[in-house]
Amino acid sequence: MSEPARPPLTLRDLAALPVTTISGIGPKKADGLTAIEVETVLDLLLHYPRRWIDRTKQASIGDLEVGEEATVLVRVQKVSSRRTRNRKTLVEVTVTDGTGTLRCTFFNQPWRERQLHAGMEVLLFGKLDLFQGRRQMASPVVDMVGDKTLKIVPVYPQSEKAGLYTADFTDWVARALAKAAPRGFADPVPAEVLTEHDLVDRARALRGIHAPDTMGDVTVARRRLVFDELLRVQLALVLRKRHVERTTRGIAHRVDGDLVDRFLARLPFPLTGAQARVLDEIRDDLGRDRPMHRLLQGDVGAGKTVVAVGALLTAVDGGHQGALMAPTAVLAEQHHLGIRALLDGFTVPDETGSLFADRPLRVELLTNRTTAAERRRLAEDLAAGHVDLLVGTHALIEEGVAFHSLGVVVIDEQHRFGVEQRAALKAKAAGDEVPDVLVMTATPIPRTAAMTVYGDLDVSVLDELPPGRTPIETEWVKVGAGAGLTGSAAEEAVWQVVRDEVAAGRQAYVVCPLVEESEKLEVRSAEETLEALQHGALADLRLDLLHGRVAAADKERVMAAFRAGELDVLVATTVIEVGVDVPNATVMVILDADRFGIAQLHQLRGRVGRGAAASRCSRVGAGATPDAAERLAAMVRTTDGFELAEVDLDLRGEGTLMGERQKGRNDLRLASLRRDREWVAKAREAAFALVDGDPDLAGHADLLDEVELLLGTEDTENLLKS
């Protein structure tokens, strides 16, 4: 009697097989693989090639032109080494591909003589130069592809230190696929989903990515494996979102009160269409008995604060309290001042007095600068329900801070807070009703990233600036790398603009990348810039300094002086990136601007243009690298933060989905939020369809198991906690 057929291999099965079960992987190679986190057969199969070489379309040595970068598939003819005058090792390798010969030189890499030997086939990437009349590549990238007859050569990430090369991975993966072939691979993604999106089965995808016969095989394989990665992430997010909606009891806020309407009527300006739309979305959430969990994106100056106050007042209208948490004391203080000004003269029913008595609506501030005595008084009043809105920093989540009835939480610049901090503030609610949460960011997030990183949140976007805002004129002042503080005519013109604006009664910022002078970096520090400007280009103006090392009391003094117009120019680091709002400031000068990322540059630009006067942002920098030049050019090209976010994603890449502290195993090995924008949306749609039809994925146990396996239970919780 024949044995029953064994079931196809699941990813869980593959994860249980040590990589040493593959022939050819001994202890030394296993140690090298462990160093790059390849410990199981699953890890090996998910260690995808970084590119593929079509041998039929390779560049030929004979066709290369001087100065051209190219990849060539060659055979080693001769290897030799010698000592240079400074006692360094120079390895010289002569290679050929039948169309010509090429000399490759490797400086101070003696191990190349052991790595390369005559008759070996390797893949080289580098720039063709002429040296003493001979064609050569200096220190090209070397990929050990082995003596294979494949038309398409997968090229894997290599580790020369660990002795791991493309040829090794090609052999090991081929053996793993052959070993798995009799049982095949389980495919938990429903057939109807695969059909809908024209996706191949998993077995074909794994073979096509590792051992393709054509580049077309690579394309269809990558499409399926990208979908798998994105689907797992979206399933984790959607499962969490739907679970919270089913199991968590929120507060059904009173949305027909008049407090919000009175507030809006008192504003000296009408809401933009975007503000009105988003406030309606938020109030619709607040009227339901499930907790709101919404991300509010708004470009710099889009009017998020007004929307946030509308949400907080909805809580107060129903007898609850609101809290706004900001990442810095400066920003918290600014929010406090701004909200108090907006709500000056507002009253609410006095629950402790007579039936018809009113009291002033109370807005308080809690930061690390709050005195102990004031903190005790505030804690008592907060617990008794006498404080309606509390604005603060992480001090809001410290022990001893207890709300009477916390209804709505607003978290500003949410990317500055960890998941534990956000969860701790939510936990301040009394009883088992969970407060509604609105997280805000002025750092525009590309749509695909928002759908992936914040996929368990509902997203609202303020994509319209209030009327009357004067566009900020942005320029890129090109100077040579390492130029002096006022070392060029172009830069002198910048300082003249500052002097002219100050003469007209305006103020200016000057931002530097460092606090102190650095011997390692040829960039200007805030301290040396202040000194140079005080004795040079801006000698007749009132200047002061602000950076992260300034004592809290001095920081408060400087900011107060700048707000009051007692300073003309504030020299600072990126400490002013978030939250400094001085409408009279009309000039932003950013020195060594190519040292900053797009998000920082955009945030800094947003510190000006906050009043009715025309504003200017001058970015002074060399643009020494192509990426730096593109960043600076993009800032001149557009003031649209969402467009800039897409540029940033293209230039910088997506990083890790789970952030610095919540990095998971999977973190998109193959998928790219840049290249695969459409597949993010498709995976999200598929995830909603699967979860809404099967809330716990009980009928898709293998698919759920893959989510837990590759994201990890702990990592998934970190990703989703809010």
Number of C-alpha atoms within 10 A of each C-alpha: 3 4 5 6 8 9 10 15 16 18 22 15 13 19 17 12 15 16 24 16 12 18 11 13 16 12 10 11 17 19 15 19 22 14 12 15 13 19 20 21 24 20 20 20 22 18 19 20 20 12 13 17 18 16 14 8 9 12 14 18 22 13 8 18 14 11 12 10 15 17 19 20 21 22 20 19 18 16 19 14 17 12 13 11 7 6 9 13 17 19 21 21 23 18 26 20 17 11 9 14 20 20 21 20 20 19 16 15 14 16 12 20 17 8 12 19 16 13 13 16 22 20 20 20 16 19 18 22 19 13 11 7 7 10 18 24 22 16 18 19 11 18 20 20 21 17 12 12 8 14 16 21 26 23 22 23 16 20 14 13 7 16 13 19 19 23 20 19 23 20 15 20 22 17 15 19 19 11 12 15 13 12 12 17 21 16 16 17 16 11 12 9 14 14 11 9 15 12 19 18 19 19 16 16 22 22 18 21 26 27 22 22 16 14 17 11 18 22 14 18 24 21 20 22 22 20 21 22 22 25 25 23 26 28 25 23 26 25 23 20 17 16 14 15 16 11 9 13 16 20 24 19 24 17 20 13 14 13 20 20 13 12 16 18 12 12 12 8 11 13 18 17 14 19 24 14 14 19 21 15 15 25 18 14 21 27 18 16 17 21 23 25 22 21 23 26 23 26 24 25 19 21 19 23 17 19 21 23 22 21 26 26 28 28 31 27 20 17 20 23 27 26 26 26 29 29 19 20 22 22 22 22 22 17 22 21 15 15 19 17 10 17 19 13 10 15 14 16 17 16 14 11 10 9 9 8 12 15 15 14 20 16 19 18 22 24 20 15 12 14 11 10 9 10 18 14 11 20 18 17 16 22 17 13 20 20 22 27 29 22 25 28 23 19 19 25 19 13 8 13 18 21 26 21 23 31 33 30 29 27 25 27 21 21 15 13 15 16 18 12 16 21 13 15 25 21 17 22 21 16 10 11 19 22 29 29 26 25 23 23 19 25 23 25 25 21 16 20 20 17 20 22 19 20 23 26 23 18 19 20 19 24 17 16 17 16 10 11 15 14 15 21 16 20 18 20 21 19 19 13 13 14 16 14 17 17 12 14 9 13 22 14 13 21 17 13 16 27 21 11 19 20 12 9 13 21 27 29 25 21 28 27 19 20 21 14 15 11 7 6 10 13 23 22 22 24 20 16 24 21 14 16 18 16 11 13 18 18 12 11 16 16 22 19 21 23 19 13 9 13 11 14 9 12 17 16 12 20 21 13 15 22 17 11 17 14 20 23 26 24 23 26 22 20 16 22 18 21 22 18 20 19 16 21 28 26 28 28 25 28 25 25 28 23 19 18 16 26 19 16 21 23 21 23 27 23 25 28 27 22 16 13 18 15 23 23 27 23 26 22 25 22 23 14 10 9 16 20 17 17 24 26 15 18 22 17 12 13 19 16 23 19 14 23 20 20 19 21 18 15 17 12 13 15 14 15 18 20 15 10 12 17 17 21 15 20 19 18 14 20 20 21 23 18 10 16 15 11 22 26 18 15 24 23 15 17 22 18 14 21 19 14 11 13 16 16 17 11 12 15 12 18 22 18 18 17 22 17 15 20 23 16 14 12 19 21 16 19 25 21 14 20
